[in-house]
Amino acid sequence: MARDSATRRRGAKLEEALLDAAWDELVAVGYGRFTIEGVAQRAQTSRPVVYRRWPSRADLAKAAIAHHARKEPVVMPDTGTLRGDLIELLRATFRRLELAALIAIQMGEYFAETKSTPADLREEYLAARQRPPMMEKILQRAAERGEIDPGCLTPRIMALPADLLRHELLMTQRPIPDEVITEIVDDIFLPLVRMRMGKKADTESLTG
């Protein structure tokens, strides 16, 4: 007898159990061997129960990734400085990115099936988390303290720390040492922001 009949899982409780099972299956076998049947077996239910909610394995995989993003939100750091907040955020982000990035490596069939890109999947993942993104909140708070000029920041610059962290993880497929996180903040991001602030100040002095 299917577990759903025995325990009468319904509604949100059933959907959460299915998405948990889908995430665990994705982690265990990768997208190449990810099937509705495998998820149903892991969730101890029937395939029709899964198909009624997600008509394809691609839909189920995308929903499982979004569910995972919502389930364990990163707590926003509050160290009192931009440097401290960035380091703590990147440490917390790495712990979430580690598994997600390694799964993304195995998602080639997903991108072919859905005619999407890794950037599209990343947007789905981010859309399931806090809005506005935590990085924007941290930078806004730093601007309010007078540490940075938000007018010097572009969306690409704001995304740079996380992008560098993701690149390091994808290239090495190893845990990221703390010194790499510190280098990203101290040697790349903060100097870049300060340089742009200096250029803006010089421009304003010339035009003023």
N, C-alpha and C positions, 0 to 999 in steps of 0.2 A: 504494500500500500504506500502511495506517495506520502511523504512527510506532511505536505500541505493538508491532506485529509485528516491526518492524525493530530496535528497540532493546530489546524485551522488558521494558518498564517494568511492574512488578507491585507489588502490595501497597502499602506505605507510600510508596514512591517514585512510583508512579503516582498515588495519591491526592493527594500534595503537588503534583504537576504539574497535576492537574486543578483543585485549589483555587487555585493561583497563577494559572492561566488564567482562572478564574471571577472572581477579584478584579480582574485586569487588564481583563477585559471589563466588569465593573461600573463601574470607574473611567472606561473609555473611552466607554461608551454610556449609562450610567445604567440604572436598573431598568426604565424604560419600554420600552427596546429590548433588554433582557437576555433571552437565549434559551439553551436547552440546546444548540441547533445552533451558535450563535455560540461558545459555550465549547468545544464539541467541535472546531470548526475551529481555534480559537486553540491548543488543546492538541494538534492534529494527531492526533486519534483519532476514534472513531465515537460517534454519539449513544447507542447501547445501552450502551457502556462507562460513560458518564456516568449514564444512567438507572438502571443497576443499583445505583448508590450513592445517588443523590438522585432520588426520583420526580417532583419538581416543581422549577420554577425558584426558587420561594420557599425550598425546603429547601436548594438549592445556594447561593443568595445568603447565607442565614443562616450556612451552614457556611463560606463564603468569608470572611465578616466575622470570625467567630471564629478562623479560621486566621490571618488577618492580625494579629489581636490577639496571638496566641501567638507569632507569628514574630519580632516585633521588640519585645521587652519593654523597658520603660523602666527604666533603672538608678536605684536609689534614691540620692538625693543624701545626702551626709554632710558638711555645712559646719560643724557644731558649734553651730548656732543654729536655732531654729524659723523665724525670718524667712528666713535663707539657704536652708534646706531647701525652704520653700514656694516661694520665687522660682524656684529651680532646677527643682523639680518642675513648676511651671506652665509654664516654658519648654519642658521636655521634653514635657509633655502637649499643649501647643499644636501641636508638630510632628506629633503623631499625630492630634490632633483635626481638624486643618485639612482633610485629605482626607476623613476619616470623616464630619465634619459636613456637608460639601458634598454627599457622596453621600446622606446622610440626607434632605437637602432634596428629592432626586429619588425618594424611596422611597414616594411616595403610593400607587402601585398595589400595592406590597408590603403596606402596612398594610391596604388594602381586601381583598386576596386572603386574607390570613391573619387578618383581624379582630384585629389587634394594634395596638400604639401605639409611638411612638418610645421611650417608657420601657421597653417590653418588649425592643426591639431593643438598647437601651443595656445592659440587664441581661445579655443574651446576650453582648454584647461584653465587659462587665466580668467575667462568669463565666469567660471564657477566659483571663483574666489572673491575676496573683498574688492569692492569698487569704491573709490578709486584705488589703484594698486598701492600697496604698502610703501613702495619706493617713493611715490609721489607725496604721500603723507609725511614721510621722514624728511624729504627735501623741503616741503612746505614749512615744517616745524623748524628746520635749520634756518630758513629764510626769516622766519619770525624772530629768531634769536640773533639775526644779523650776521650769521656765518657765511651765507652765500647770497648771491643776487639771482633770483629765479629767472630773470630776464636773460641770463646767460645760458640757460639750459634748454636744449632741444629734446624732443622725444628720444632720439637716438642716443644722446649723451646720458639721459636718465636710465636707459635700458642697458648701458654699457657694462656696469658691474655684473649683473646677472648673465648677460651674454658671454662675458669672459669666463665666468664660472662654468656655464654650460659647455663652452668650447673645451675648457680644460678637462671636464668630465668625459665628454664624448671622445676626445683624442686619447686620453690615458686609460679610461675605463677603470680607474682606481680611486680610492678615497682621496679627497683633496686635502693636502696638509694645510695647517693653519697659516703657515708662512706665505702660501700662495694667496690666500684670502687677504692677508695683510698687504702683500705686494699690489694686488688689484686696487685696494683702497688708497694706500700711501704713495705708490709709485706711478699710478695711472690716473685714477678717477679724480682725486683731490687736486693734484697738480694741473690737470686739464681744466677743471672748474676755475681754479685760481687764475690760470693763464687767461681764460676767456673773460673773467672779471676785470683783469688788468687791461686787456685790450678794449673792453667796453669803456672803462674809466678814461683811457687815453683818448678814445674817439670823442667822448663827451666833452673832454677838456678842450679839444681842438675845435669842435663845432660850437662850444658855448662861448 
